[in-house]
Amino acid sequence: MEKSTKNRLTERELILFSGNTLFEKIARSVCRAGTLPRKELYEAWEVARRVRRKYRGGRVVDLACGHGLLGHIMLLLDDSSPEAVAVDHNISKNAYRLSDSITETWPRIKRRIHYIEAPIRQIRIFPGDLVISIHACGLLTDTVIDMAVGAGARVAVLPCCHDIAPSDTGGLEGWIKGPLAVDVTRAGRLRSEGYTVITRMIPEDITPQNRLLMGHCGDQGQRANRQVGRKGLRGRMGAELNPNEEIYYESSSL
């Protein structure tokens, strides 16, 4: 099954996600909503599980959220986050349809998801927040990073649409390609602000724009995880999520 397609998932694809893993349950909710491209499902899942391996708890702030799937998954992976705020300059009706489909399956998060239709700069960020963004185009990713750094909040971004001309490449484009130079410079910016930088990649068969950049101040990441507890996270689905373990879906069922 091609993961990178922009075709919408609909009820016709329910048969592809017949298993009992969390990913497949989320995928079925997405199919029932009939609003989301397949590519966005896999992007959100792969980003969320990597971020949650490092960062637990805190308000989740999804900037340039699109349909808002990422915020929903972040809450499903960690019940210790009190809420998720999904922000975009335009929130479509399809976003609410998607949310209704997911919260019908997981009513515990219904009142913990909040959509805000506004320019992302209008959102106030707090030190305990976890700021996330998938494919905020061009310099918008830099805005997300600036907002997180300004508050000393944890941040995780998956950049895309690198506009080289106005971007800071750190003078590295003589050694490496422009988009990579931009992202390396972003990582350097976080380090210069006292952040610990963590880099990961999501599978390239989902998107070639697959570099995940994460960062936190001091022991912020470890402290947040300790606050959740060392016994692991027990979601109300009944399965315990260990902060030190990967969260897998069953590829054989796809």
Long-range contacts (C-beta under 8 A, 24 or more apart in sequence): 1-254, 2-38, 3-38, 3-39, 3-42, 3-203, 3-205, 3-206, 4-38, 4-39, 4-42, 4-205, 4-206, 4-207, 5-37, 5-38, 5-39, 6-37, 6-38, 6-39, 7-37, 7-38, 8-34, 8-35, 8-36, 8-37, 8-38, 9-34, 9-36, 9-37, 9-38, 9-41, 10-34, 13-38, 16-253, 16-254, 17-253, 17-254, 18-253, 19-250, 19-253, 21-248, 21-249, 21-250, 21-253, 22-76, 22-77, 22-237, 22-239, 22-247, 22-249, 23-249, 23-250, 24-249, 24-250, 24-253, 25-105, 26-72, 26-73, 26-76, 26-102, 28-105, 29-98, 29-101, 29-102, 29-104, 29-105, 30-69, 30-98, 30-101, 30-102, 32-101, 33-94, 33-97, 33-98, 33-100, 33-101, 33-102, 34-97, 35-67, 35-94, 35-95, 35-97, 35-98, 36-67, 36-69, 36-94, 36-98, 39-206, 39-207, 40-66, 40-67, 40-69, 41-69, 42-203, 42-206, 43-134, 43-135, 43-158, 43-202, 43-206, 43-207, 44-69, 44-70, 44-73, 44-134, 45-73, 45-249, 46-202, 46-203, 46-206, 47-132, 47-134, 47-156, 47-158, 47-202, 47-212, 48-73, 48-74, 48-77, 49-77, 49-246, 49-247, 50-200, 50-202, 50-212, 50-214, 51-130, 51-132, 51-156, 51-212, 51-214, 52-77, 52-78, 52-241, 52-243, 52-247, 53-243, 53-244, 53-246, 53-247, 54-198, 54-214, 54-216, 54-221, 55-130, 55-154, 55-156, 55-214, 55-216, 55-221, 55-224, 55-225, 56-80, 56-81, 56-224, 56-225, 56-227, 56-228, 56-233, 56-243, 57-81, 57-128, 57-130, 57-224, 57-225, 57-227, 57-228, 58-128, 58-129, 58-130, 58-153, 58-154, 58-224, 59-83, 59-84, 59-85, 59-126, 59-128, 59-129, 59-130, 60-84, 60-85, 60-129, 60-130, 60-132, 61-85, 61-87, 61-123, 61-125, 61-129, 61-130, 61-131, 61-132, 61-153, 62-86, 62-87, 62-132, 62-133, 63-87, 63-120, 63-123, 63-131, 63-132, 63-133, 63-136, 63-143, 63-144, 63-147, 64-88, 64-120, 64-133, 64-134, 64-135, 64-136, 64-137, 64-140, 64-144, 65-91, 65-95, 65-115, 65-133, 66-95, 66-134, 67-92, 67-94, 67-95, 67-98, 68-95, 68-98, 68-99, 68-113, 68-115, 69-98, 69-102, 70-132, 70-134, 71-113, 71-132, 72-99, 72-102, 72-103, 72-109, 72-113, 74-130, 74-132, 75-109, 75-112, 75-113, 76-106, 76-109, 76-235, 77-233, 77-235, 77-241, 77-247, 78-228, 78-233, 78-241, 79-108, 79-233, 79-234, 79-235, 79-236, 80-227, 80-228, 80-233, 81-112, 81-130, 82-112, 83-112, 83-113, 83-114, 84-109, 84-112, 84-113, 84-114, 85-114, 85-116, 85-123, 86-113, 86-114, 86-115, 86-116, 87-115, 87-116, 87-117, 87-118, 87-120, 87-123, 88-115, 88-116, 88-117, 88-120, 89-117, 89-118, 89-119, 89-120, 90-117, 91-115, 91-116, 91-117, 106-236, 106-237, 108-236, 120-144, 120-147, 121-147, 123-147, 125-150, 125-151, 125-153, 126-151, 126-153, 127-151, 127-152, 127-153, 128-153, 128-224, 129-153, 129-154, 130-154, 130-155, 130-156, 131-155, 131-156, 132-156, 132-157, 133-157, 133-158, 134-158, 135-159, 135-160, 135-161, 135-207, 135-209, 136-160, 137-161, 138-162, 138-163, 138-166, 138-167, 139-163, 139-166, 139-167, 141-186, 142-167, 142-168, 142-186, 145-186, 145-189, 145-190, 148-215, 149-189, 149-190, 149-193, 149-195, 152-217, 152-220, 154-214, 154-215, 154-216, 154-217, 154-220, 154-221, 154-224, 155-190, 155-195, 155-213, 155-214, 155-215, 155-216, 156-212, 156-213, 156-214, 156-215, 157-186, 157-212, 157-213, 157-214, 158-202, 158-209, 158-210, 158-211, 158-212, 158-213, 159-183, 159-186, 159-209, 159-211, 159-213, 160-207, 160-209, 161-209, 180-211, 183-211, 183-213, 186-213, 187-213, 187-215, 190-215, 194-218, 196-221
